[in-house]
Amino acid sequence: MESTVKGVEAQERKVPPHVIHQPETTHSGAKITPPQFDLPKHTVSICPECKRLLPALVFEEDGKVMMEKECPEHGKFKDVVWSDVEFYLNVKNWFFGDGRGFSNPQVTSPGACPLSCGICSLHTSNTALANIDLTNRCNLRCPICFANAAVTGYLYEPSYEQIVEMMRVLRERKPVPVACVQFSGGEPTIHPDFLRILETARDMGFSAVQVATNGIKLADLEFAQKSREAGLHSLYLQFDGLDDDVYIKTRGRRLLETKLKVIENARKTGMKVVLVPTVVNTINDDKLGDMVRFAIENADVISGISFQPVAFTGRIDREERAKLRFTLPDLAKRIEEQTGFIKAKDWVPLCAATPISRVMAAIAGHEVTMYSCHPICSLATYLFVDDEGNAVQVTDFIDLKGLLTEMDRLADKIANSRFNFKLLSGVRALNVLRKYFKKEKAPKGLTFVKFLATIDELTSNKYDRDPNEVGKHSYRSIMIGGMHFMDAYNYDVERVRRCVIHYVAPDGKMYPFCAYNSGPVFREVIEKKFSVPYRGE
């Protein structure tokens, strides 16, 4: 079995012909095997039962992308990777090449991926968002919690000093220090040093500080104000729908009133909100359009919706998985059906932004954060909302493919020029943006200058911004997207190596999201190692 897995990883693969920036090695010298897009394809997965590595076949069946694998001990497993093969094959057009990972990886002689994590020399991406779990305690008992918060029988709650050390690990990453940190859990707001941790994160130079929260404590205006003053910039708010029936099923209690209070408190204190619905087929998949319309109505404070299709932990039989499984193409198509104007075909993966990062890096003369995750890890689109509440999809007034393709070529020209004239290079980049901006199709009041100001506000995350000034020079925009976190049934090592969302733990190591929460589940190892007996809240 081991030799078969090695054989899969040794396959020669070719990048799509439009890719001009595919590196051969990571910064630390490990060979990069490009992702494969054509079907059928062979990859490396994991057994849902014993977690051993297994060769897997990814193939088309009945218009869907399926994965099949067989464990010598636990038998065959077959599940859906993506529900639409046309969507799957199209994502290669938005892949502009891998990143090169870290020049100071934490594991320099790794064994089999992902069993020797702590991010290693094989990893091809830097960190777009770092997670730090502050506690496994929680003031809810959600039936669908992937973290098993508050029910493990032990308490994981790093001290303030341990958390500061974890943040230092993030800031010391090279060649790109981690800029964005998200505190998670459990429920991070119940950590006794929560406000002090926010202050320290701000002082350590993180350009954005976020919290993934159920919102219960932030429904108190005084606590929300103190959090904002301590440095909290945005809330990743658990938000499964607009009626309490959904919350009773997903969270075990009525929570809608609490969620609405949190959003109002964010508006009052100058914080932004990203709604984070966990989508479960047959439970709330018919509520997606309502949530999008709610975000549009509150575009002054809601900056995005990050839909998260449910991931399955533990053994779940095939019929139950088929009933509940929800993939990103499902998400895009349901939202088109339920809104009537957000076109599914215009959703793109997060990695489509890599040409923009490359231009910025070429102008600056040093690397910047690059969102070089695997194309099927995410899909997203942007809405621009006018003063009358009318929303326009960004692809209605921007030729996105043309823009990104030309930006990719421009990055190559700037990087290979003999002289780096920052001003001239910046002007060239602005001219490319202007070329693909269709003024006559833009929403009412969106000029090119205001479009540039909006991009600046989306990327700046300034702590000292006056909440009364937010939006005065930019245009209201909302990101609508989804992250497809893996579980052991659809696990693909090819994706793990490209993960851009990383956890940092008290052992000083970093772990890709889908290695921490599924597959080998390093979360369980870390929490048990750094825990004490649980005695209740």
N, C-alpha and C positions, 0 to 999 in steps of 0.2 A: 504493500500500500504506500509506504514512504517513497519508494522509487517511482511509483506512478505519479505521485504528487509532484516530485521533482521534475519529472518529465513534462508535466503540464506547464510548470513555471519556466522551463527551458525553451519553450516554443518560440520560434521567430515570428515577430509580428510587425506589420507595416502600419505607419500612421496614414491618415487620410491625406490625399495629395495637396490640399490647401494649407496644411500645417507647415510653417516655416521655422518654428521655434522649438522643436522637440529635442530636449537635451539627451545626451547619451548616458550621463552619470549624475548622481546626486552630488551635492557640494562635498560630501565626504568620500566620494569615489565609487559608490556602489552603482552597478549597472541598472539602468531604468528599462524595464520592459514595457513598451507602450500598451495602452489598453486596446483590446480587440472589440470591434463593433459588429462585424459580419457574423451571421448565424448560419449553421450552429457553431458554437465555440466551446472550448474546454477552459475550465477555470478551477480554482481550489476553493472548496467550501468547508463545512464543518458538520459533524453529526449532532443533531439536536439533543441526543441522549448523553453520549459520552464525551462530546466536544473534540474528538479526534479529527485531524484534518482528512478530508476526502476529496478525490477528484470529482468534479461535477460537470455535467453537460448542460449548456444553456441553448435552448432551441425554440423554434416557433411551433405552436400547436393551436389550431382553431383561432388564429388571429392574435394569440397571446404569446408572451415570452415566458417560457417555463424553465425551471431548474430541476434536474433529477440527479440523485446521488444514491449510493448504496454503502451502508456500513456493514462490515462482515459480522458484527454482533447484533445490530439493531434493525437491519433490513433496509428497504428502499424508502426514500422520501421524495416527494414530488410536490412542487408548489409554484405559484405564480410569482414572477419577478416584476413584470409590467403587464398590464392588461391589454396593451395595444402595441402590436409589433411595428406599425408604421411610425408611431411616436418614438419608439426605441431606436429604430434605424436612422431617424432624422437627427437625433442628438449629436451624431458625429460631425454634423455640419457646424456645430457650435463649440467643438473642441479645438482649441488653438495651441495645444501642447502642454506638457507637464511642467510643474515647477521642479525645484532642485532640493527642496527640504532644508535641513539645517547643516551649517558647517560645524556645529558643536553638538552632534547627536549624543544622547545619553547612553545608548548601547551601540558600540562600534563593531562588535562581532556577533551579530544576531544569528539565532537559529531559524527555525521555521516561523514565518509570519502567520498569525499575529501572536504566537505563543511566547515570544521573548520581547514583549513591548516594554517601553519606557523610552520615549520615541527613539527609533533606531536609525541607522545609516541608510536603510532601504526606503525610508519614508520620503515621498517626493514633494510634499506640500509644507508650507509654513502655517502658522496658526492665524486663522481669521478671527476666531472667537475661542477664548479659553474659559472653561467652567471650573469653578471651585465649589465643591459641596461643603457647606458650612455645618450641616447637621443631617442626621437621618430622622430626627424628630419631626413631627408634623402635627398641625392642628386639624387635619382631615384624615380620613381613611378611605382613599379613593380605590374602588375596585380595579381600575385600569392602570394603577401606578407602576411604571416599569422599574422604579427604584425600590419597590417594596418598603417604602418609608414607614417607620414607626411600628412595623410588625416583625422585625427580624429577631427580637429578643435581646438585642444588645444596642448600646448607645455609641454612635459614631459622631463625635463633635469636636473637631480639631480646636486647639486653643488659639488665642489671638496670635501668639508667637509662631505657632506652626503655620498659620494662614499667611502671616507676613513672609515667612520663608518660602512658601509656595508662590506667592506673588513675585518674590525676588527671582525664583527660577524662571518665571515667564519673562521678566524684563531682561534677563541675561541671555535669552535665545539669540543666536546669530545665524544669518546676517540680518534678520529682522526681529527686533524685540517685539513681544506681544503687546498690542496697543489696546485691545478690547477684552475686558474681563466680565464674566457673568457669574454672579453668586447664585447657587442653586442648592438643592437638598434632596429630600425633606423640604421643609419650609424654611428658607434661609433667614427670614425676618425674625424668627424666634431665637436665633443665636444671641446669647447675652451681650456679645460685643459687636453686634451688627453695625451700629452707627460708627463706632470707632474703626471698624474694618473699612467702611466706605471712605472715611476721611483719609486713611492710610493709602488706599488704592489711588485716590486722587493725587495725593502728595508724591506717590511713587512714579507718576507720569503716565498712567493709563489715560488714553484720550477718550475712552468711553467706559462707563461703569453701569452695568445692567443687573437686574435681579429677576430671576424666574420665580414667580410667586403666585399663590392662590389668591392673594389680595386681602385676606382677612384683616391683617394688622394695618395695611395701608388704607383701609376704609376709614380709619381714624385720621382726620385732617391734621391733627398736631403731629402724629407720627410721620405722616407723609411729608409735612413741611420740614421736620428735622432730618429726614432721609435726604431730601433735596439739598438742604443746606450742607449736609455731610459729603455730598458729591454724587448722589445717585442721579443718573441722566435719563434712564428709560426703564420701563416695566415690561417684562415679558409675562403678560397676564394670562393665566389659565382661563380659557373662555370657550366653553363648549356649545353655547347656543344662547337664544334669547327667551327661553321659557324654562321654568323650574323642573318640568318633567325630565328634561335632558340631564340636568344636574343630579337629580335623584338617582338616575341610572348610572351616570359616570362618576359622580363624586359622593353619592350617598346622602345628600341633603340639599335643601333649597339654597341657592347661592346668587341668584340673579340680582337681587337688591344690593348685595355686597359688591358685585362686579361693577354695577352702575355707579356706586359711591366712589370706588377706586378711580374710575375714569374721570369723574368730576373733580376729585382731589388732585389728580394729575394735571388737569386743566388749570386749576387754581394755583398750583405750585410751579408750573412751567416744565413739567416732565412730559416725555412722550410715552405712548403706550403701543405695544405690539400685541395684538390679540393672538393667543396660542390655543387653538382648538385641537383636541385629539379627536380624529375622525374615525368612527367605527361604523362600518357598513351595516345598514338596517337600523341604526340607533339615531345618528344625527346627520347622515349624509344628505338628507333632504333639506337641511337647514343652512347650507353653505351660502346660498344667494342672500338669505336674510342677514347673515353676518357681514357679507360684503356691503350690502346697502346700509347697514348700521355704521360700518366704518366710514363710508362716504359721507353720511350725515354728520359724523363727528371727526372729519378730516383735520380739524384744527388741533386735535390732540392725539388721534390715532394715526400712527405713521405706517402701520403695516398689519397684515395678518399672516402668521406663519402656521399654516395647517400642517398637522402631523398625523399621517395615517398610523393607526395603532400597530404596534409591534407585539408579537406573541412571545411570551416567556413560558417555559415549562412545556410539557407535552400536550398538544392539542390535536385532536383527530382531524383527519383530512376534510371531512364534511363541514366541521365547525370552522376551520380555517377558510375554506372556500366561501362560506356564508359571510364571514366578517372581514375578509381581506379587502383592502382598499389601497389602490396604488395611485401614483401621481397622474397618469393619464385619466384615471377615473375622476380625480379632483378637477383637472382642467375642464373636462367635458361636462361634469355636473354643474360647475360654475357658469359655463356658457349657457347651458340649458336653463338654469335658474335665474340668470341675470338678463340674458338676451343680447348683451353687447360686448362682453369680455370674451374674445375669440380664443378658443383652446389652441389653435394652430400657432398662435403668436407667443405662447409661453416658451421661455428659453431656460436652459440650465444655468446655474450660478457661474460655472466656469467660463461662460461667454464673456464675462467681464475682464478676462485676463489681458486682452490687448490694451485696455485702458490702463491697467496696472503697469504694463510694460512701457507704455509711453511715459507715464509718470516717472518710472524708474530711470529711463533713458535720459530724461530731462534733468532729474535730480542727481544723476551720477552714482546712485546706490540703489539697492533693492528696496522695494516696498512690499507691503502685504499683497499677496496674489491669491485669488480665489480659485486655485487649480484643483478643485475636487473632481471626482469622477462625474461625467455628465449625467448619469442617471440618479445621482444622489439628491437632486433638487430640480424644481421647475418654478419659474416665477414670471410675473409681468408687473408693470407699473401703471397706475392710474393717476391722471392729473385732473383735479377737481376745481371747477370755476366757482365764483361767488354765489351762483344760483344752485349749486349742488349737482351740476352735470359733470359726469366723469368721462374722460376720454383715455383710451388705452394708448400707451406711449408709441406703439407700433403704427398707430393711425397717422402720426405726424413725424416720425423718425424712421428712416430706412435703416433699421438696426443692423441687418446683416452687412449692408454696404458700408456702414459706418465702422463696424468692428473689424471688418476685413481690411479696410484702408488704414485704420489705426494700427493694426498688427504690422502692416508693411512700413508704416511711418516709424514705429518703434525700432524696426530693423535698421532703417536709414539713419536715425539719430544715433543709435548705439555704434554703428560702424563708420560714422563720419569722423574725420580727423580732429575736428574741433567741436566742442559742445557749447554752442551759443544758446544758453537757456532761454533768453528772450525770443530769439528767432524760432527755436523749436516750439516754444509755447504758442507763438503766433500760428505756426504751421498746424499745430493740433487744434487750435480754435477754428481755423479755416476749414479743417475736415469736419468738425462738428457743425459748422454753419452750412456746409455743403449738403449735409443729409437732414437738416432741419427744414421741414415743409411748413412754412409760416401760414399758408392759406388753409392748412388742415389742423393747425394747432388749436387748442381750446381758447375760448374768449379771454383776452387779456394776457396770454402767454407769449411774450416777446422772446427773442433769442437771448437778450441780456438777462431777462428774468429766468429763463431756462438755465443759464450758467449759474446764476445766484442760487437756484434751487439745488443744483448739483453740489455747489460749495456747502450749503447748509446740510445736505444729506451726509456729507463726508466729514464735516468739521467736529461735531459733537462737543461744542465748547461749553465748559462748566459755568463760565461767568456770563453767559448770555442772559439778557433781561427777558423774562417771559412775555413782557409787553411788546418786545421787539420781534419776537419769533414770527416769521411769515410776512413781515412788512416788505421785505425786498425779494422774497422768493414766492414760489407758487405751491399751493397745497398738493401734495402727492402722497400716494399710498402704495406700498409694495404688497402685492398679493402673491403668495408663494406657498410652497410645500417642501418639507424635508422628508425624504424617504429613509428613515432609520431602519437598519436591517435587524432581523432576528435570525435565529439559528436555522430556520427553514430556507431562507433566501440569501444566506450569508455568502459574500464574495470577497476573497482576500484582495483581489484587484482594486476593490473600492476602499478597503481599509487603508491601504498604503497611500491613498490620495486624500484621506480625510483632512478637513481644515478646521474641524471643531474638536478641541482637545481638552481632556481633563488633566489637572495637575493634582497630585496626591501628597500626603505627608511624607512618603518615602523619597520625595524629591524627583519623582519621575512623572512623565506625561504619557497619556494614553489616548488614542483615537476614540471618538465617541462610541463607535460600534464595537470596539474591543472592550470598552469599559462596561457597557450596559448589556451586551449580547455576545454570542460566540463564547470566548473564554471567560467573560464576565469578570474582569479584574475588579469591578466594584466590590464584589463579595470578598475577594481576597484582601483588598485594602481596608474595608470597613471592619472586618474581623480582626485584622492585625492591629489596627489603631482604635480599638473599641474598649468599652467597659461594660459590665452588666447593666441592662436597661431596667430602670426603676420607675418608669412612667414620667409624665411631664411635670 
